[in-house]
C-alpha cells in the first residue's frame, strides 16, 4: 500500500506541475486535471479507502475518453497515453494495493473493484479494436496497363546498369521481368562479397555506405566509404580488381561516403587501354580515371590520371570540399559538383559545377551559381565565387535536348540568410537546367524561396516522357526534402502538374527576412502541420515533456523561420525525400517513393554565447559553429527525454503515385523497430524513418532497403503490398540495382550502415537471384 501511494503521489506531482506548465504555454488541461485526480487517489489509498479504486476507475475512463477524442482508434498514440494508467489499474485491483477496508466499508470496496475492473476491461477492449485498424493506411491500385510501348532507355542494354540511376534519365527502372510479383518470394542469396573497408574508430560520425554499383558487360563496379574502387564478376561476386587512392582521414570532413562511380566507353578506341573508363570521385577532392578492365590509372586524363578539384577554389581548407556522388557523363563531358561542409564557416569553398573533357580531363566549362553568366574556364590566379550554392547530389542529363539537370543546395550557413547576393537568391535550393555544351543556364525552378531550413534539392531529377491531353511531353520529376514532387516540362521548367504559391510564416531575426510565399506542387507528400495531440512518447510522462517542448518552440507550420528561442522544423532537414530520390516506371508513368517524416529543431545561438575554444561541429545533433557569422545554430531531432521521436508514428512509408494526374494512389507503413534499440526488439511494423532509395522493374516489383531495420524488401508496385523480405547483416542505406548475368536476373544490395541514423556498420555486397528450376 505504501509503495503504490508513493508511486501515485509521484505521478500526481509530475503531472500536476508539468500540466500547470503546459497550461501556461496554452496547451492541454488534461495533464493538470489528471495530476489532481492522481493526488486524490493517492490520499484515498493512504487512508485505505475502498473508494480509491472508484477514483482510479474515473481516471481510466477520463484518460480513455480524452485519448479517443484526441487520436481516435490509432493504437500507438492511444496505447502510450493509457499504458501506464492501465498497468497501475491492474495493480490497484490486487487485494493488497489499497489495504484491508475498515468495518462497514466492504460493500464500497466491491463497488470500487467492479468499477475499476469494468474501466480496465473497457480500455483493453478499445485497445484491442485499435490494434486491428490502421488509420494511416491508404489503400489503392496504380494503373497496371502500359501508357507507352517502351521505356526509351537509350543505349543501355536491358540487362545492364551504366549510370547511378541506370540511365542518364535517373529513373531507377529496369526493363527486366524475370523476377516478378509471382516469384519474387523465392529469391535467395546467390553470392556475398565483403570489401574489407569497415568504419574505423577514427572516422567521422557521418561515415556511411551508400553506393549503388554499376553493371557493364560482365563486371560490377563500385566504391567504398573510403573511396576504394572495386570491380567484381557479376555472376559470381569474385573480385577482379581494386584501386586504393590512399586518401588520408580528415576530422574536418563532414561526410565520409561514396555513392557511386561513373562509366564511359569510347567505341572509336575499342581495344586500347582506357578505352572504357571508371571515374572515381574522392574525399580529398580529386576525380580519378581508371581503366575499366584492369583498374589501372589512365595517365592521359588530367595530371597523371586525376583532375584536382581544388583548382581555382576559394577558401581552401582540407576536409571542407569533396565529392560524395558520382558525376554524370554525357556529350563527351564528365560533369561534377561537390559537397561543401554545412554550417562550419561563413567562408566556404565554391559550389561550382565543372565539365571536363571525358578523354583528356581538360576543363571545358564551369558554372558557378554565384557568377552564373560566366562559364568559360577561369584564368591563372582567378577563383570561383566563395560559398555559392552547391550540388552534392546526383545530376541527370538529356543529350538529345542538350541539357544537364542539376539539383542545387543552399548557401552555407543554411539558417542565416543575410547578405545573400541576387544570384544566390535566384539559384539556392532549385533545379537548374544547364546547356550541356556550354554550361549556360537554360532554366531554373526554385523549390524554396530564401531557404533558411537546409531544404537543399537532395535528389537526382528523374526524366521521362509523360503522356498528356496534348500528347507526350518531355518531363522532369524532382523530389524535395519538404515533400513536394515537381513535375516539369524539362525543356522549359514550366509545370506539368500545377504549382501554387502559398503564404508563409514571417518574423525572422532582425538581421534577416523571410519570403512572403513559398511554392507547393500539386503532387505533394508534405505532412499536415503538427498539433499538441500529435505529440508522442513511450508513456504519458515523456509525452507531457514533448508537449511542453512543442509549446515552448516557435512553430507556425512549414517554413517557420529560425529563432533565438528555438524553432520546430517540420518536415525536418532529414527530408521527406533525400538523396535516395524515387523510382519511376516510364511505361506506366507511375512513381514509387519512400516518404519519411521526422521533425527537427533549430535554435540560433549568438556568437558571444558560444565557447571560443569549441573547434568542432556537432552536426545534426548539436551545435554548428558558423565561424565568422553572428550566430551558431543548434540542430537536433525533435525527441523526448527518453530519445523517442516527439511526434507520433508512423515516421516512414512507401507510396505510389500517378505522375500524369498527380494523385497519391496508395501509401503504407514501411519498416519495423527491430533494430531501433541497443538490443533486438520485436519486429513491430511501426513505420520507421530511412534513408536510401528504391528501384522498379518491369516485373512489377520495387526493391527497397533504406529503413532503420536491416532488411531488403520487395513490394508490388501496383498496390504497395510487401511481397518478400530478407534480413541484411548490416544497415542497407544504399539504393539497390538489378541486372542479368548469363540467363539469370540478379538484385544487388550493399549493406554497410549509416553513421547518422546509427544502423549497423558493415562491408557487404549481396546478390540475390531465383533458384534454378
C-alpha positions in Angstrom: 0.0 0.0 0.0 2.8 2.4 0.9 4.6 1.7 -2.4 1.5 2.4 -4.5 0.8 5.5 -2.5 4.3 6.8 -3.2 4.0 5.9 -6.9 0.6 7.6 -7.2 1.8 10.7 -5.4 4.9 11.0 -7.6 2.8 10.7 -10.7 0.4 13.3 -9.3 3.3 15.7 -8.6 4.8 15.2 -12.1 1.5 15.6 -13.9 0.3 18.4 -11.8 3.5 20.5 -12.1 4.1 19.6 -15.7 0.4 20.1 -16.5 0.4 23.6 -15.0 3.4 24.5 -17.0 1.7 23.2 -20.2 -1.4 25.2 -19.4 0.7 28.4 -19.0 2.0 27.7 -22.5 -1.5 27.4 -23.9 -1.6 23.6 -24.0 -4.0 20.8 -22.9 -5.5 20.9 -19.4 -5.7 17.1 -19.2 -2.4 16.5 -17.5 -3.1 19.0 -14.7 -6.5 17.6 -14.1 -5.1 14.0 -14.2 -2.5 15.1 -11.7 -5.2 16.3 -9.2 -7.0 13.0 -9.8 -3.9 11.0 -9.0 -3.3 13.1 -5.9 -6.9 12.4 -4.7 -6.4 8.7 -5.4 -3.1 8.6 -3.5 -4.8 10.3 -0.5 -7.6 7.7 -0.5 -5.0 4.9 -0.8 -3.1 6.3 2.2 -6.4 6.3 4.2 -7.2 2.8 3.0 -10.4 3.9 1.5 -12.1 1.5 -0.9 -13.2 4.5 -2.9 -9.6 4.8 -4.1 -10.5 2.1 -6.7 -13.6 4.1 -7.8 -11.5 7.2 -8.1 -8.9 5.4 -10.2 -11.7 4.0 -12.4 -12.7 7.6 -13.1 -9.0 8.3 -14.0 -9.0 5.4 -16.5 -12.4 6.4 -18.0 -11.3 10.0 -18.3 -8.0 9.1 -19.9 -9.7 6.8 -22.3 -12.3 9.5 -23.3 -9.6 12.1 -23.7 -7.4 9.8 -25.8 -10.2 8.8 -28.1 -11.2 12.4 -28.5 -7.6 13.4 -29.5 -6.4 10.4 -31.6 -9.4 8.1 -32.2 -8.7 4.4 -32.7 -5.0 4.8 -33.5 -3.1 2.2 -31.5 0.3 3.7 -30.9 -0.7 7.2 -29.7 -3.7 5.6 -27.9 -1.6 2.9 -26.2 1.1 5.2 -24.9 -1.5 7.5 -23.4 -3.1 4.7 -21.5 -0.4 2.1 -21.0 0.9 3.2 -17.6 -2.5 4.1 -16.4 -3.9 0.6 -17.2 -0.9 -1.2 -15.7 -1.5 0.7 -12.4 -5.2 -0.1 -12.7 -4.4 -3.8 -12.7 -2.2 -3.3 -9.7 -5.0 -1.4 -8.0 -7.2 -4.4 -8.4 -4.9 -6.6 -6.3 -6.1 -7.1 -2.6 -3.0 -5.5 -1.1 -3.0 -2.4 -3.2 -5.4 -0.4 -1.0 -5.2 -2.4 2.1 -8.0 -4.1 4.1 -11.0 -1.8 4.3 -12.3 -0.8 7.7 -15.5 -2.3 9.1 -18.6 -1.3 7.3 -16.9 -0.5 4.0 -16.8 -3.9 2.4 -19.7 -3.0 0.1 -18.0 0.1 -1.1 -14.9 -2.0 -1.7 -16.8 -4.4 -4.0 -18.3 -1.4 -5.9 -14.9 0.1 -6.4 -13.4 -3.2 -7.7 -16.3 -3.6 -10.1 -16.0 -0.1 -11.4 -12.2 -0.4 -11.7 -12.4 -3.8 -13.4 -15.0 -2.5 -15.8 -12.8 0.5 -16.7 -9.8 -1.7 -17.3 -11.8 -4.1 -19.4 -13.3 -1.2 -21.5 -9.9 0.2 -22.1 -8.5 -3.2 -23.1 -11.4 -3.7 -25.5 -10.8 -0.3 -27.1 -7.1 -1.1 -27.3 -7.9 -4.5 -28.9 -10.1 -2.9 -31.5 -7.5 -0.3 -32.4 -4.9 -3.0 -32.9 -6.8 -4.1 -36.0 -7.2 -0.7 -37.5 -4.6 1.4 -39.4 -5.9 4.9 -39.9 -2.6 5.8 -41.7 -3.0 3.2 -44.4 -4.1 4.5 -47.8 -5.2 1.5 -50.0 -5.3 1.7 -53.7 -4.1 0.3 -57.0 -2.0 2.0 -59.7 -2.9 1.5 -63.3 -1.4 -1.8 -64.5 -1.7 -1.1 -68.2 1.2 0.5 -70.0 0.8 4.0 -71.2 3.6 3.8 -73.8 5.1 0.8 -75.5 8.6 1.1 -74.3 10.7 2.9 -71.7 13.1 4.8 -74.0 16.2 3.9 -72.0 18.7 4.9 -74.7 21.8 2.8 -75.4 21.9 1.0 -72.1 21.3 -2.8 -72.7 18.3 -4.2 -70.8 20.5 -6.4 -68.5 22.9 -3.7 -67.6 23.1 -0.6 -65.3 25.5 2.0 -66.7 24.7 5.1 -64.6 23.7 5.8 -61.0 20.0 5.7 -61.9 20.7 3.0 -64.6 20.4 5.6 -67.4 21.2 9.3 -67.7 17.5 9.8 -67.1 17.9 8.6 -63.5 14.7 6.6 -63.4 16.0 3.6 -61.4 13.8 1.5 -63.7 14.9 -1.8 -65.2 13.1 -3.4 -68.1 13.9 -6.9 -66.7 10.9 -9.1 -65.7 12.4 -12.5 -64.9 11.8 -11.6 -61.2 8.2 -10.6 -60.9 5.4 -10.3 -58.4 4.6 -14.1 -58.8 8.1 -15.4 -58.0 9.9 -12.8 -56.0 9.3 -14.6 -52.7 11.6 -17.3 -54.0 14.7 -15.1 -54.1 17.8 -16.4 -52.4 21.3 -15.3 -51.9 23.5 -16.0 -54.9 26.8 -14.6 -53.6 28.2 -12.3 -50.9 31.3 -10.2 -51.2 33.0 -8.3 -48.4 35.0 -5.2 -49.4 37.1 -5.2 -46.2 36.5 -1.4 -45.9 34.8 -1.1 -42.5 34.1 2.0 -40.4 37.2 2.9 -38.4 37.4 4.2 -34.8 39.0 7.4 -36.0 36.3 8.1 -38.7 33.9 11.0 -38.5 30.4 10.0 -37.3 28.9 10.5 -40.7 30.7 7.5 -42.2 28.2 5.7 -44.4 28.0 3.1 -47.1 25.6 4.4 -49.8 26.9 3.0 -53.1 24.8 1.7 -56.0 27.0 -0.5 -58.2 27.2 -0.2 -62.0 27.0 -3.2 -64.2 28.7 -3.1 -67.7 29.5 -6.3 -69.6 30.4 -9.0 -67.1 31.6 -6.7 -64.4 30.1 -4.8 -61.4 31.8 -1.5 -60.4 31.5 0.1 -57.0 33.3 2.2 -54.5 33.5 2.1 -50.7 33.2 4.7 -47.9 37.0 5.4 -48.0 36.9 5.6 -51.8 38.4 2.3 -52.9 37.2 1.4 -56.4 36.4 -2.3 -56.9 35.4 -4.5 -59.9 33.5 -7.8 -59.3 32.5 -10.6 -61.6 28.7 -10.0 -62.0 27.9 -13.7 -62.0 30.0 -14.9 -59.0 31.0 -11.8 -57.0 34.6 -12.7 -57.4 36.9 -9.6 -57.2 38.6 -8.7 -60.5 40.5 -5.6 -59.4 40.6 -2.9 -56.8 42.2 0.5 -56.6 43.1 2.4 -53.5 43.5 6.2 -53.9 45.2 6.3 -50.5 43.1 9.2 -49.0 44.2 10.3 -45.6 41.4 10.6 -43.0 40.4 14.1 -42.1 38.4 15.0 -39.0 37.3 18.3 -40.7 35.4 16.2 -43.2 31.6 16.3 -42.6 30.8 13.1 -44.6 32.8 10.0 -45.4 30.9 8.2 -48.1 30.9 7.3 -51.8 27.5 6.9 -53.6 29.0 5.5 -56.8 31.4 5.7 -59.7 30.7 6.7 -63.3 31.4 4.8 -66.6 32.3 5.8 -70.1 33.4 3.9 -73.2 34.8 5.3 -76.4 33.8 2.9 -79.3 36.4 4.6 -81.5 39.2 3.4 -79.2 37.9 -0.2 -78.7 40.7 -2.5 -77.7 43.0 0.3 -76.5 44.0 0.9 -72.8 41.5 3.1 -71.1 39.0 2.9 -74.0 36.5 2.2 -71.3 36.9 4.1 -68.0 35.7 4.2 -64.5 35.6 7.7 -62.9 36.1 7.8 -59.1 35.4 11.0 -57.2 37.3 11.1 -53.9 37.0 12.6 -50.4 40.2 14.6 -50.9 38.7 16.4 -54.0 40.1 14.5 -56.9 38.5 12.9 -59.9 40.4 9.8 -61.0 40.1 7.9 -64.2 40.7 4.2 -64.2 40.8 1.6 -66.9 37.5 -0.3 -66.6 39.2 -3.7 -67.5 42.3 -3.6 -65.3 41.7 -0.8 -62.7 45.0 0.9 -63.8 45.2 4.7 -63.7 44.5 6.3 -67.1 47.6 8.6 -67.0 46.4 10.6 -70.0 43.5 12.0 -68.1 44.2 15.3 -66.2 47.5 15.2 -64.4 48.7 11.6 -64.2 45.2 10.3 -64.2 43.4 12.7 -62.0 41.8 16.2 -62.0 42.4 18.3 -59.0 39.0 19.7 -57.9 40.7 22.3 -55.6 41.9 24.2 -58.7 40.7 27.8 -58.6 38.7 27.1 -55.5 38.5 29.8 -52.8 38.8 29.2 -49.1 40.9 26.0 -49.5 40.8 24.1 -46.2 41.3 20.4 -46.0 38.1 18.5 -45.5 35.8 21.3 -46.5 35.2 20.3 -50.1 34.9 16.8 -51.7 32.6 14.7 -53.9 30.2 12.1 -52.4 28.1 11.5 -55.5 29.1 10.1 -58.9 29.5 12.7 -61.8 27.3 12.5 -64.9 28.9 11.5 -68.2 27.2 12.9 -71.3 28.0 14.6 -74.6 31.7 13.7 -74.3 31.9 15.5 -70.9 32.2 14.4 -67.3 30.2 16.9 -65.2 30.8 17.1 -61.5 29.7 19.1 -58.5 30.8 18.8 -54.9 29.8 18.7 -51.2 30.6 21.7 -49.0 30.6 21.3 -45.2 27.3 22.7 -44.0 27.3 25.3 -41.2 31.1 25.1 -40.5 32.0 28.6 -41.5 30.8 31.7 -43.4 33.8 31.5 -45.7 33.3 28.2 -47.6 34.5 26.9 -51.0 32.5 27.4 -54.1 29.6 25.3 -55.3 30.8 25.4 -58.9 29.7 22.8 -61.4 32.5 21.8 -63.8 32.6 19.9 -67.1 35.8 18.2 -68.2 36.6 16.5 -71.5 36.0 12.8 -70.8 39.2 11.7 -72.5 41.7 14.4 -71.6 40.4 15.9 -68.4 40.6 19.4 -69.8 38.2 21.9 -68.3 35.6 22.8 -70.9 33.2 24.9 -68.9 32.3 25.8 -65.4 29.0 27.1 -64.0 29.2 29.0 -60.7 25.8 29.8 -59.3 27.3 32.9 -57.6 28.5 34.2 -61.0 26.1 32.4 -63.4 26.7 34.2 -66.7 30.5 33.4 -67.0 31.0 29.8 -67.9 34.4 29.9 -69.6 37.3 28.5 -67.6 39.0 31.0 -65.2 42.4 32.4 -65.9 45.5 31.9 -63.8 45.0 33.1 -60.2 41.3 33.5 -60.6 38.9 31.8 -58.1 35.3 30.9 -58.2 32.7 32.7 -56.1 33.0 31.6 -52.5 30.1 30.0 -50.7 27.8 29.7 -53.7 25.0 27.1 -53.7 26.4 23.7 -54.5 25.2 20.4 -55.9 26.2 17.5 -53.7 23.7 15.0 -55.1 23.4 13.3 -58.5 22.6 15.1 -61.8 20.8 13.7 -64.8 21.1 14.6 -68.5 19.2 14.6 -71.8 21.7 14.6 -74.6 19.0 15.0 -77.2 17.8 18.2 -75.7 21.4 19.1 -74.9 20.7 19.7 -71.2 22.1 18.6 -67.8 19.8 18.9 -64.8 21.4 20.0 -61.5 19.8 19.7 -58.1 21.2 22.6 -56.1 21.6 23.1 -52.4 21.6 26.2 -50.2 24.4 28.6 -49.4 26.0 27.8 -46.1 25.2 28.6 -43.3 21.7 27.3 -44.0 19.9 29.1 -41.3 21.4 32.6 -41.9 20.0 34.4 -45.0 21.5 37.8 -44.6 24.0 39.0 -47.2 23.0 36.6 -50.0 23.5 38.0 -53.4 20.7 38.2 -56.1 22.3 35.2 -57.8 22.3 33.2 -54.6 18.7 34.1 -54.0 17.8 33.0 -57.5 19.5 29.7 -57.6 19.5 28.5 -54.0 17.5 25.2 -53.4 16.5 24.9 -57.0 16.6 22.6 -60.0 18.7 24.2 -62.8 18.9 23.1 -66.4 22.3 23.9 -68.0 23.3 23.8 -71.6 25.3 20.6 -72.0 27.8 22.1 -74.4 28.4 25.5 -72.8 27.1 25.4 -69.2 24.8 28.4 -69.8 21.5 28.4 -67.8 18.6 27.3 -69.8 16.0 27.5 -67.0 15.7 27.4 -63.2 12.9 26.2 -60.9 13.3 27.2 -57.3 11.6 24.9 -54.7 12.2 27.1 -51.6 12.5 30.9 -51.6 15.2 32.3 -49.3 15.9 29.0 -47.8 16.5 29.1 -44.0 15.9 25.4 -43.3 18.6 23.4 -45.2 16.0 22.4 -47.8 18.5 21.5 -50.5 17.1 19.8 -53.5 18.7 16.5 -52.4 17.7 14.0 -55.1 18.6 13.3 -58.7 15.9 14.7 -61.1 14.1 11.9 -62.9 13.5 12.2 -66.6 10.7 10.6 -68.6 8.1 11.4 -71.3 4.6 12.0 -69.8 1.5 11.5 -71.9 -0.8 14.5 -71.5 -4.0 15.6 -73.2 -1.8 17.4 -75.7 0.4 14.5 -76.4 3.8 13.3 -74.9 5.8 16.0 -73.0 9.5 15.6 -72.1 9.2 15.7 -68.3 11.3 16.1 -65.2 10.2 14.8 -61.8 12.0 16.5 -58.9 11.6 15.1 -55.3 12.3 17.6 -52.5 13.1 17.5 -48.8 9.8 19.3 -48.0 7.8 16.6 -49.7 6.8 18.3 -52.9 7.3 16.4 -56.2 7.8 18.8 -59.0 6.6 17.5 -62.4 8.0 19.9 -65.0 8.4 20.2 -68.8 12.2 19.6 -68.9 12.5 21.8 -72.0 11.4 24.9 -70.2 11.0 24.2 -66.5 7.3 25.0 -66.7 5.0 22.9 -64.5 3.0 20.0 -65.9 1.3 19.4 -62.6 0.4 22.9 -61.3 2.5 24.8 -58.7 0.9 27.4 -56.5 2.4 30.0 -54.1 1.0 30.0 -50.5 1.6 32.4 -47.7 4.5 31.5 -45.4 5.3 32.4 -41.8 7.2 35.6 -41.2 9.1 37.0 -38.2 12.8 36.3 -38.9 15.5 37.7 -36.7 16.1 41.4 -37.2 19.1 40.9 -39.5 17.2 38.6 -41.8 13.9 38.3 -43.6 11.5 35.6 -44.9 9.9 35.1 -48.2 6.2 36.1 -48.0 5.1 33.0 -50.0 6.5 29.5 -50.8 5.8 27.2 -53.7 3.7 24.0 -53.3 3.4 21.4 -56.0 0.1 19.8 -56.9 1.8 16.4 -56.2 3.0 16.7 -52.6 3.8 14.4 -49.7 4.1 17.3 -47.3 2.6 16.4 -43.9 -0.2 18.2 -42.1 1.1 20.7 -39.5 1.8 19.3 -36.1 -0.5 19.9 -33.2 -0.3 19.2 -29.5 -2.3 16.0 -29.9 0.4 14.7 -32.3 3.0 14.6 -29.5 4.1 11.2 -28.5 6.4 9.3 -26.2 6.8 5.9 -24.7 4.5 6.9 -21.9 2.2 9.7 -20.6 5.2 11.3 -18.9 7.6 11.8 -21.8 4.6 12.7 -23.9 3.9 15.6 -21.5 7.6 16.6 -21.8 7.2 16.6 -25.6 4.1 18.8 -25.3 5.9 21.3 -23.1 8.8 21.3 -25.6 6.4 21.7 -28.5 4.6 24.6 -26.9 8.0 26.2 -26.0 9.3 26.2 -29.5 8.3 28.6 -32.2 6.1 26.9 -34.8 3.6 28.3 -37.3 3.8 25.4 -39.7 6.1 24.6 -42.6 8.8 27.3 -43.1 8.7 28.8 -39.6 11.9 30.8 -39.5 14.9 30.1 -37.3 14.8 31.9 -33.9 16.7 32.5 -30.7 14.1 30.7 -28.6 14.2 27.6 -30.9 12.1 26.7 -33.9 10.4 23.4 -34.8 11.3 22.5 -38.4 8.8 20.1 -40.0 9.4 18.4 -42.3 13.0 18.3 -40.9 16.2 18.7 -42.9 16.4 14.9 -43.0 13.8 15.3 -45.6 10.6 13.7 -46.7 12.8 12.7 -49.6 16.6 12.7 -49.7 19.4 11.6 -52.0 17.7 8.2 -52.5 15.2 10.0 -54.7 12.2 8.0 -56.2 11.9 5.3 -58.8 9.8 5.9 -61.8 8.2 3.4 -64.2 8.3 5.3 -67.5 6.0 2.7 -69.2 3.2 3.0 -66.7 4.2 6.6 -65.8 3.9 6.0 -62.0 6.4 6.5 -59.2 7.4 4.6 -56.1 8.8 6.5 -53.2 9.8 6.3 -49.5 8.5 9.5 -47.8 9.9 10.0 -44.3 8.5 12.3 -41.6 10.8 13.5 -38.7 10.7 16.9 -37.1 13.9 18.7 -36.2 14.6 21.8 -34.1 16.9 24.6 -34.7 18.0 27.4 -32.3 20.2 30.3 -33.2 23.0 31.0 -30.7 24.5 34.5 -30.6 28.3 34.4 -31.2 29.1 35.8 -27.8 27.4 32.9 -26.1 29.5 30.2 -27.9 32.6 28.9 -26.2 35.5 30.4 -28.2 37.5 27.2 -27.5 35.0 25.0 -29.3 36.5 23.8 -32.6 34.3 21.0 -33.9 30.8 20.9 -35.3 28.3 18.5 -33.7 26.4 18.0 -37.0 22.7 17.3 -37.0 22.6 16.6 -33.2 24.2 19.7 -31.6 26.0 23.0 -32.1 27.1 24.1 -35.6 29.6 26.9 -35.3 29.1 29.0 -38.5 32.5 30.5 -37.8 32.7 34.2 -38.9 28.9 34.6 -38.6 26.8 36.3 -35.9 25.1 33.1 -34.9 25.8 29.5 -34.5 22.9 27.0 -34.6 21.9 24.0 -32.5 20.1 21.4 -34.7 18.8 18.2 -33.4 15.9 15.7 -33.9 12.7 16.6 -32.0 12.8 13.8 -29.4 11.6 13.1 -25.9 13.8 12.8 -22.8 13.9 9.0 -23.5 15.1 9.6 -27.0 11.9 8.7 -28.8 10.5 11.0 -31.6 8.2 13.5 -30.0 5.8 13.2 -32.9 3.5 10.1 -33.2 4.4 7.3 -35.6 4.4 6.3 -38.4 7.6 8.1 -39.4 8.2 6.2 -42.7 6.1 4.9 -45.6 6.2 3.5 -49.0 3.9 5.3 -51.5 2.8 5.1 -55.1 1.6 8.0 -57.2 0.3 8.6 -60.8 2.6 11.1 -62.5 0.0 12.0 -65.1 -2.7 13.0 -62.6 -0.7 13.9 -59.5 -2.7 11.5 -57.4 -1.2 9.7 -54.5 -2.8 6.3 -55.0 -1.6 4.2 -52.1 0.6 4.7 -49.0 1.6 2.2 -46.4 3.8 2.0 -43.3 7.4 0.8 -44.0 9.8 -0.9 -41.7 9.9 -2.2 -38.2 11.5 -1.3 -34.9 13.6 -4.5 -34.6 17.0 -2.7 -34.9 15.9 0.6 -33.3 17.5 -0.1 -29.9 20.7 -1.4 -28.4 19.1 -4.8 -28.2 16.9 -6.7 -30.6 13.3 -5.5 -30.4 10.1 -7.2 -31.7 9.8 -6.6 -35.4 6.7 -4.4 -35.0 5.8 -2.7 -38.2 5.6 0.8 -36.8 6.6 2.7 -40.0 10.2 3.9 -39.4 12.4 6.5 -41.0 15.0 5.6 -43.5 17.5 7.0 -46.0 18.3 5.4 -49.3 16.3 4.8 -52.5 14.1 2.3 -54.4 14.2 0.7 -57.8 11.4 -0.5 -60.0 11.4 -3.4 -62.5 9.2 -4.3 -65.5 8.2 -7.3 -63.4 6.1 -5.0 -61.3 8.4 -5.2 -58.3 10.0 -2.4 -56.4 13.1 -3.2 -54.2 14.0 -1.1 -51.2 16.2 -1.4 -48.1 16.9 2.1 -46.6 14.9 1.9 -43.3 16.5 1.7 -39.9 15.8 -2.1 -39.6 18.3 -4.3 -41.6 16.0 -5.7 -44.3 15.8 -5.7 -48.1 12.2 -5.7 -49.1 10.2 -6.3 -52.3 6.9 -4.5 -53.0 4.1 -4.8 -55.5 4.3 -1.5 -57.4 0.6 -1.6 -58.1 -0.6 -1.9 -54.5 2.4 -1.4 -52.2 1.9 -4.9 -50.8 5.1 -6.3 -49.3 5.9 -9.5 -51.2 9.3 -10.5 -49.7 12.0 -9.5 -47.3 15.5 -10.7 -46.5 17.5 -10.0 -43.4 20.7 -8.0 -44.0 23.9 -8.3 -41.9 24.2 -4.5 -41.7 22.2 -1.4 -42.5 21.0 -1.2 -46.1 21.3 2.6 -46.6 22.1 2.3 -50.3 19.9 2.0 -53.4 19.8 -1.5 -54.9 20.2 -2.3 -58.6 19.4 -5.2 -60.9 21.0 -6.8 -63.9 21.4 -10.1 -65.8 24.4 -12.4 -65.9 24.1 -15.3 -68.3 20.4 -16.3 -68.2 19.7 -15.1 -64.7 18.5 -11.8 -63.2 20.2 -10.6 -60.1 19.3 -8.0 -57.5 22.3 -6.4 -55.6 22.1 -4.6 -52.3 25.1 -3.0 -50.4 24.8 -3.3 -46.6 27.2 -1.1 -44.7 25.2 1.1 -42.4 24.8 4.8 -41.9 26.6 6.9 -39.3 23.8 9.5 -38.7 20.9 7.1 -38.1 23.1 4.5 -36.3 22.4 1.4 -38.3 24.9 -1.5 -38.0 28.1 -0.9 -40.0 29.4 -3.5 -42.4 31.1 -4.0 -45.8 28.7 -6.4 -47.6 27.7 -6.6 -51.2 24.9 -9.2 -51.6 23.4 -10.6 -54.8 20.0 -12.3 -54.9 18.5 -14.4 -57.7 15.9 -17.0 -58.3 16.7 -20.7 -57.7 17.4 -22.7 -60.9 14.5 -24.9 -62.0 
